[in-house]
Amino acid sequence: MDISIGFWLLCLFLFLIAFSVPIAIAIAMSSLVIMCSILPTNVAFMTAGQKIVTGIDSFSLLAIPFFILAGNIMNRGGIAARLVQFAKILVGRLPGALSHVNVLANMLFGSVSGSAVAAAAAVGKTLEPELEKEGYDKSYSTAVNVASCPAGLLIPPSNSLIVFSVVSGGTSIAALFIAGYVPGILMGLSCMVVAYIIAKRRGYRSAAVELSMREKLIITWRAIPSLGLVVVVIGGIIGGIFTATEGACIAVLYSFGLSLCYRTLGTKELKTICVETAEITGIMLFLIGASTIMSWAMAFTGLPSMISEWMLSISDNPIIIFILMNIILLIVGMFMDLTPAVLIFTPIFMPIATQLGMHPIHFAMMMIFNLCIGIATPPVGTALFVGCSVSGARIEGVIRAILPFCAVLIATLLLITFIPSISLALPRAFGLIN
């Protein structure tokens, strides 16, 4: 097959994206046009329909709507405020305490909700009045919120890791989940290092209110049930008690039971939650189905082989190839959301990475950490726009303020790329990989 057709597939896709065609439609249309050029029209349409169905016909993908539902229940259940108060106990004595509280709360809430955007919105709304009262620069405080909210996409349970498992051909979800802890924590710690340095320079103080031991115990007690979701679900998956899909169902029951105890949800809220979950699930599944068409079209036209040969023609040094791969993914992340980027570029880059000796789980951590940076950067950074809308800060000011965080996150990305044990030590310790 002429690989130039694969090149035209990529060009047509980028052309549609440039004209603001929705990403799933752009994927499906570009793939279908190329398929019609190499197959009879009726065969192309039949094959595309089959690929959409088979692409979403996966038991593992059932975990996604349930984790989304559990996250939506937790988002509306008053969880953020409890986790923010708990974070204050842990990091309240550091200079610029509210910045560190923001980072830690994003890590905690993001891991519970599984959504960077939800974390940015919920934690940002909770902390914004206090940040303004303490005299924090609005652009800086928004940058802290935006830069740290993607940490929850690495700290399980994570829908992004489930999507990677499916598109990569069945990489163990349990191994991916446990591997995500160290990179996710490193992302949060990287943001805290930058926040500490800036706080020292600007004179941002530690938390002003001293709490008694009794008050600290009460706040901790109120936060434990929310954090228990992660312990129950991840512990059960890693321990082999249930699968990721069954764990997602348990997460729904757990979060629903918790909301009943907190008495924070009514009938109207539950209806809204179910509608939102159905909408997000529909979007994600259509995106996955459309990406399956593109994956088939790319494989049929030889595009992955073409890109692999091109990259390996530049150098056979793994260091050079991995740096080039990261540069491409950083650029992609600036223009494309995380899920479609994982769906499109995993089949292209993963064979190259494994050919050069990189473990699939190590590659997953590198790729998703890389694309998480894109969530916080313009022009398509969803967390950036949500964070600015919550705080009311101007995007131009936030972009300038977020640059130091991006620089440190890129340095951390290089550590993850070239130190495999950061990603593989925990899965090996738990016996999930050799």
Order of alpha helices (4+ residues) and beta strands (2+ residues): alpha-alpha-alpha-alpha-alpha-alpha-alpha-alpha-alpha-alpha-alpha-alpha-alpha-alpha-alpha-alpha-alpha-alpha-alpha-alpha-alpha
